[in-house]
């Protein structure tokens, strides 16, 4: 049987300025190795994706074609190019067991389709996975230590620069001055968030696309504690070693203005209505949804209504059901509930349980009141005794009324 191999080259990132020579170097070495060993390469597969998780499309395509008999071997630089996770590594070993793969060729690793060869291959895949896992743990540990030292481990906000030489955050002298002025401008209470966005744009601080930053982004800048020397990481707030841009007093003043003049809280109008998630449409079976409406009359009166209607999420059916006022829905539900009644023995048992709970709570409350009165008498007696012994002052001068 003719031996046909697929050449597989992979690098861990699709960013062009990282591992630039990795793919080219692999292809050059592998082609020379194939020519030297007299191997027939049927096709080359190139992928720019990490192998620490499953789901590589080009790798999966290559494996699928091997299962269909288009090739019976793989040529790669090292086993870690094929897999750094247990699933993909297991698939390759399984193909060797089933006979779909007759050989694996690596210039840097010996592997034969024997029990010993598959054992060594399994160890190589295990080492690759261990490298990925330990690298992740070491990276997280290093970041935690960096945070404990007061170094910010991520991209610094506008007004600061990540210094690649010292691996630290330094102040951007030009933009930091603009940020400080924006805080001072807003803290006076005479500017809106739109005014701050325009002010930042006039001084060269815009979004990545070159547009004026949004009100939400301006609010985030004005409420970011990073500018007073504090940053959040892992759900906790830490003190940074970098130089603060604004003072704590100025920052607190801006927070007060944000709270007073920020976007009004409309949560009460947009929160889910009581019947949402409980009732479905009779025509299409989709759930109903609630909607808050406000009607303003010319005489100044304002009326608020809640309407319920079908969510109409079924694409293959045009639901004809109209909306309905909450008052009408309440009436319909009350009418349906009146048709339902508990069995008499159930009702009597539930009433007994309710009365028992009421009596227990009443007794507990009475005991609590007695205990509080006892403590109050003891405290009042101690205060009165102290005053008579030390100052000969009557306890009525303190406004105490002992019962």
C-alpha positions in Angstrom: 0.0 0.0 0.0 1.3 3.4 -1.0 2.2 5.6 1.9 0.6 9.1 1.5 1.1 11.7 4.2 -0.5 14.9 5.1 1.9 17.7 6.2 0.6 19.7 9.1 2.2 22.9 10.4 0.7 25.0 13.2 1.5 28.1 15.2 -0.4 29.2 18.3 -1.6 32.6 17.2 -3.0 34.3 14.1 -1.3 37.6 15.0 1.2 38.3 12.2 3.8 40.0 14.3 4.1 37.0 16.7 5.8 33.7 15.7 6.3 35.2 12.2 8.9 32.6 11.1 7.2 29.7 12.8 5.1 28.4 9.9 7.7 29.2 7.3 10.4 27.5 9.3 8.3 24.4 9.9 7.4 24.1 6.2 11.0 24.5 5.1 12.3 21.8 7.6 9.4 19.4 6.9 9.8 19.6 3.1 13.5 18.9 3.4 12.9 16.0 5.8 10.2 14.5 3.4 12.6 14.7 0.5 15.4 13.2 2.5 13.3 10.3 3.7 11.5 9.8 0.4 8.1 10.5 1.8 5.1 11.3 -0.4 3.3 14.4 0.9 -0.2 14.4 -0.6 -1.3 17.8 0.8 -0.2 20.5 3.2 -2.4 21.8 6.0 -1.4 25.1 7.7 -3.2 26.4 10.8 -2.8 29.4 13.1 -4.7 28.4 16.2 -3.8 27.2 19.7 -4.1 23.4 20.3 -4.8 23.6 24.0 -8.5 23.2 23.3 -10.5 21.3 20.8 -12.3 22.7 17.8 -9.4 23.5 15.3 -11.2 23.5 11.9 -8.2 22.6 9.7 -7.0 19.9 12.0 -10.5 18.4 12.2 -10.7 18.5 8.4 -7.4 16.7 8.1 -8.5 14.0 10.5 -11.8 13.6 8.7 -10.0 13.1 5.4 -7.7 10.5 7.0 -10.7 8.6 8.2 -12.0 8.6 4.6 -8.8 7.1 3.4 -7.3 10.1 1.6 -4.0 9.6 3.5 -2.6 7.2 6.0 0.2 9.2 7.6 0.9 12.6 9.1 4.2 14.6 8.9 4.6 17.3 11.6 7.5 19.0 13.4 6.7 17.6 16.8 3.7 15.9 18.5 2.9 19.2 20.3 2.0 20.7 16.9 -0.8 18.1 16.5 -2.3 18.3 20.0 -1.9 20.0 23.4 -5.2 18.6 24.8 -6.2 15.0 25.7 -9.1 14.8 23.2 -7.2 15.5 20.0 -4.2 13.4 21.2 -6.6 10.5 21.9 -8.1 10.8 18.5 -4.7 10.4 16.8 -3.8 7.4 18.9 -7.2 5.8 18.2 -6.6 6.3 14.5 -3.3 4.3 14.9 -5.2 1.6 16.7 -7.9 1.4 14.0 -5.4 1.3 11.2 -6.6 4.6 9.6 -3.1 5.9 10.4 -0.1 3.8 9.4 2.6 6.2 10.4 3.5 9.5 12.1 6.7 11.2 11.1 8.5 13.9 13.1 12.0 15.2 12.5 12.4 15.8 16.3 10.6 12.7 17.7 10.7 9.0 17.1 7.4 7.3 16.7 6.5 3.9 15.2 3.0 2.3 15.0 3.8 -0.2 17.8 2.8 -0.5 21.4 6.0 1.1 22.5 5.7 3.9 19.9 2.1 4.7 20.9 3.2 4.6 24.5 5.9 7.2 23.8 3.5 9.2 21.7 1.0 9.3 24.6 3.7 10.5 26.9 4.6 13.3 24.4 0.9 14.4 24.3 0.8 14.3 28.1 3.9 16.5 28.4 2.4 19.0 25.9 -0.8 19.2 28.0 1.2 19.5 31.2 3.2 22.4 29.6 0.0 24.3 28.7 -1.6 23.7 32.2 1.5 24.7 34.1 2.1 27.7 31.9 -1.4 29.0 32.7 -0.9 28.4 36.4 2.5 30.2 36.4 1.1 33.1 34.4 -1.9 33.6 36.9 0.5 33.3 39.8 2.8 35.9 38.3 -0.2 38.2 37.7 -1.4 37.9 41.3 2.1 38.7 42.6 2.3 41.7 40.2 -1.0 42.9 41.6 0.2 42.5 45.2 3.2 44.6 44.4 0.9 47.4 43.1 1.6 46.9 39.4 -1.4 47.0 37.1 -1.4 43.8 35.0 -3.5 45.0 32.0 -3.9 47.8 29.5 -3.9 51.1 31.4 -6.7 53.6 30.8 -6.4 56.9 28.8 -4.1 59.2 30.6 -1.5 56.5 31.3 1.0 54.5 29.2 2.1 50.9 29.6 5.9 51.2 29.6 7.2 48.1 27.9 10.8 48.7 29.2 10.0 48.8 32.9 6.8 46.7 32.6 5.0 49.4 34.6 2.3 52.1 34.2 3.5 55.7 33.7 1.6 59.0 33.4 1.0 60.3 29.9 1.9 63.9 30.5 -0.3 65.4 27.7 -3.4 63.3 28.1 -3.3 63.2 31.9 -3.6 67.0 32.0 -6.7 66.7 29.8 -8.3 64.1 32.1 -7.6 66.2 35.2 -9.2 69.2 33.5 -12.2 67.0 32.6 -12.7 66.1 36.3 -12.4 69.7 37.4 -14.9 70.8 34.7 -17.4 68.2 35.6 -17.0 68.6 39.4 -18.2 72.3 39.1 -21.6 70.9 38.4 -22.1 73.0 35.3 -21.3 70.4 32.6 -23.1 67.4 31.2 -21.6 64.2 30.1 -22.0 65.4 26.5 -19.9 68.4 27.3 -17.2 66.3 28.8 -17.2 64.1 25.6 -16.8 67.2 23.4 -14.1 68.6 25.7 -12.1 65.4 25.5 -12.5 65.2 21.7 -11.3 68.8 21.3 -8.2 67.9 23.2 -7.4 64.7 21.2 -9.1 62.0 23.3 -11.5 60.1 21.1 -12.6 56.5 20.6 -10.5 54.0 18.7 -12.5 54.6 15.5 -11.7 58.4 15.8 -15.2 59.4 16.9 -16.3 61.4 20.0 -16.6 59.0 22.9 -20.1 58.2 24.2 -21.7 59.4 27.3 -21.3 55.9 28.8 -17.6 56.0 28.1 -17.3 59.5 29.6 -19.2 58.4 32.7 -16.8 55.4 33.0 -13.8 57.7 32.8 -15.1 60.0 35.5 -16.0 57.1 37.8 -12.8 55.1 37.3 -10.8 54.9 40.6 -7.7 54.2 38.6 -7.1 57.9 38.4 -6.7 58.2 42.2 -4.3 55.3 42.5 -6.7 52.4 42.9 -7.5 49.6 40.5 -9.7 46.5 40.5 -8.4 43.0 39.8 -10.0 39.6 40.6 -13.0 41.4 42.2 -10.8 43.2 44.7 -9.5 46.8 44.9 -5.7 47.3 45.1 -3.5 50.3 45.6 -1.2 50.9 42.6 2.4 52.1 42.6 1.7 54.5 39.7 1.2 58.3 40.2 -2.5 59.4 40.6 -3.8 62.0 38.1 -6.6 63.5 40.3 -7.0 64.0 44.0 -9.3 62.0 46.2 -11.3 65.1 47.0 -11.8 66.0 43.3 -12.8 62.4 42.5 -15.4 62.3 45.3 -16.9 65.5 44.1 -17.2 64.2 40.6 -18.9 61.0 42.0 -21.5 63.2 43.8 -22.3 65.1 40.6 -22.5 61.8 38.7 -25.0 60.5 41.2 -27.1 63.7 41.2 -26.9 64.5 37.5 -26.4 61.2 35.9 -28.9 59.2 33.8 -32.2 58.8 35.7 -32.9 55.4 37.0 -35.5 53.8 34.8 -35.2 50.3 36.3 -38.7 50.5 37.8 -40.2 51.1 34.3 -38.3 48.3 32.6 -38.3 45.6 35.2 -40.2 42.4 34.3 -43.9 42.5 34.9 -45.5 39.9 37.3 -47.1 37.7 34.7 -44.1 37.5 32.4 -42.7 33.9 32.3 -46.0 32.5 33.7 -48.5 32.8 30.8 -48.1 31.6 27.2 -50.0 32.6 24.1 -53.0 30.4 23.3 -52.4 30.7 19.5 -48.7 30.2 19.0 -47.5 28.9 22.4 -44.9 31.6 22.9 -44.5 33.3 26.2 -46.2 36.7 26.8 -44.3 39.9 27.7 -45.2 43.1 29.5 -44.7 46.6 28.3 -44.8 49.9 30.2 -46.5 52.8 28.4 -46.9 56.5 29.4 -49.6 58.8 28.0 -49.2 62.5 28.4 -52.3 64.6 27.8 -52.4 68.2 26.7 -53.8 69.4 30.1 -50.7 68.0 31.8 -52.1 64.8 33.1 -49.9 61.7 32.9 -51.3 58.2 32.8 -49.2 55.0 33.0 -50.4 51.7 31.7 -49.0 48.2 31.4 -49.9 46.1 28.4 -49.3 42.4 27.9 -48.9 40.8 24.5 -47.4 37.8 22.8 -43.6 37.9 22.3 -44.2 36.6 18.7 -40.8 34.8 18.6 -42.2 31.9 16.5 -40.8 32.6 13.0 -43.1 30.2 11.2 -46.3 31.6 12.5 -47.8 35.1 12.4 -49.5 35.4 15.7 -52.8 37.4 15.4 -53.3 37.9 19.1 -53.6 41.7 20.1 -52.2 43.3 23.3 -54.3 43.5 26.5 -54.3 45.9 29.4 -53.2 44.6 32.8 -56.6 45.4 34.4 -58.4 43.2 31.8 -55.9 40.4 32.3 -56.4 40.7 36.1 -60.1 40.4 35.6 -59.8 37.3 33.4 -57.4 35.6 35.8 -59.7 36.3 38.8 -62.6 34.8 36.8 -60.6 31.6 36.2 -59.3 31.4 39.7 -62.9 31.6 41.1 -63.6 28.3 39.3 -61.0 26.5 41.4 -61.5 25.7 45.1 -59.6 23.6 47.6 -61.2 20.5 49.1 -62.9 21.2 52.4 -60.5 19.0 54.4 -57.5 20.7 52.8 -58.8 24.1 53.6 -59.5 23.3 57.2 -56.0 21.8 57.6 -54.3 24.8 56.0 -56.3 27.2 58.3 -55.2 25.2 61.4 -51.6 25.5 60.2 -51.9 29.2 59.7 -53.5 29.7 63.1 -50.7 27.7 64.7 -48.0 29.8 63.0 -49.8 33.0 64.1 -50.0 31.8 67.8 -46.3 30.8 67.8 -45.2 34.1 66.3 -47.4 36.0 68.8 -45.9 34.1 71.7 -42.4 34.7 70.4 -43.1 38.5 70.0 -44.5 38.7 73.6 -41.5 37.0 75.0 -39.2 39.4 73.1 -41.1 42.5 74.4 -40.9 41.2 78.0 -37.1 40.6 77.6 -36.6 44.1 76.2 -38.6 45.7 79.1 -36.5 43.7 81.6 -33.2 44.9 80.0 -34.5 48.5 79.9 -35.4 48.4 83.7 -32.0 47.0 84.6 -30.2 49.6 82.5 -32.3 52.5 83.9 -31.7 51.2 87.5 -27.9 51.2 86.9 -27.9 54.7 85.4 -30.0 56.0 88.3 -27.8 54.4 90.9 -24.7 55.8 89.3 -26.1 59.4 89.2 -27.3 59.3 92.8 -23.9 58.0 94.0 -21.8 60.4 92.0 -23.7 63.6 91.5 -26.9 63.3 93.6 -28.9 64.1 90.5 -32.4 62.8 90.1 -32.9 60.4 87.3 -35.8 62.6 85.9 -33.1 65.1 84.7 -32.1 62.6 82.1 -35.6 62.1 80.9 -35.8 58.5 82.1 -39.3 57.2 82.7 -39.1 53.8 84.5 -42.2 51.5 84.2 
